[in-house]
């Protein structure tokens, strides 16, 4: 189960409120995820994610933005 897997961090990752991170997503250090951001499973996030934005892929790209 994902909640039982160890979480590994080599640097700081900043995330706002109500952020969802999919299973096996990789987020590079010093990346900021804005409020309401969604990271798809298996994504590799190399850049900051704006608030209310869905990203996915390798490297992650914007799928949808400003979802409220």
BAGUSE-418270 format. One record per residue (C-alpha): residue in three letters; x, y, z. Coordinates in pm, whole numbers, padded with zeros to 5 digits, always signed. Layout:
% residues N
alaXYZ/...
//
This chain:
% residues 68
unk+00000+00000+00000/unk+00129+00347-00081/unk+00081+00478+00273/unk+00307+00201+00405/unk+00596+00282+00168/unk+00886+00484+00303/unk+00905+00846+00192/unk+01254+00955+00089/unk+01370+01315+00057/unk+01714+01448-00037/unk+01606+01811-00015/unk+01327+02050+00061/unk+00991+02017-00118/unk+00736+02287-00041/unk+00368+02211-00081/unk+00060+02421-00020/unk-00271+02309+00128/unk-00489+02045-00038/unk-00211+01898-00256/unk-00259+01549-00400/unk+00047+01345-00498/unk-00004+01024-00697/unk+00164+00690-00627/unk+00535+00667-00717/unk+00561+01034-00815/unk+00910+01183-00798/unk+00949+01547-00702/unk+01292+01707-00737/unk+01431+01902-00443/unk+01353+02272-00407/unk+01032+02233-00611/unk+00725+02419-00486/unk+00372+02283-00532/unk+00100+02546-00500/unk-00230+02517-00315/unk-00466+02262-00470/unk-00196+02118-00697/unk-00233+01762-00826/unk+00061+01542-00929/unk-00031+01239-01140/unk+00101+00894-01049/unk+00449+00805-01181/unk+00522+01168-01271/unk+00863+01333-01245/unk+00819+01694-01132/unk+01123+01908-01215/unk+00971+02259-01196/unk+00739+02450-00964/unk+00367+02376-00994/unk+00128+02672-00974/unk-00181+02666-00753/unk-00481+02468-00881/unk-00282+02296-01155/unk-00275+01928-01256/unk+00057+01798-01390/unk+00169+01459-01514/unk+00430+01282-01722/unk+00807+01249-01736/unk+00900+01530-01714/unk+00569+01656-01579/unk+00374+01899-01797/unk+00054+02092-01729/unk-00257+01887-01800/unk-00509+02135-01667/unk-00482+02466-01485/unk-00699+02687-01264/unk-00939+02414-01155/unk-01159+02554-00878/
//
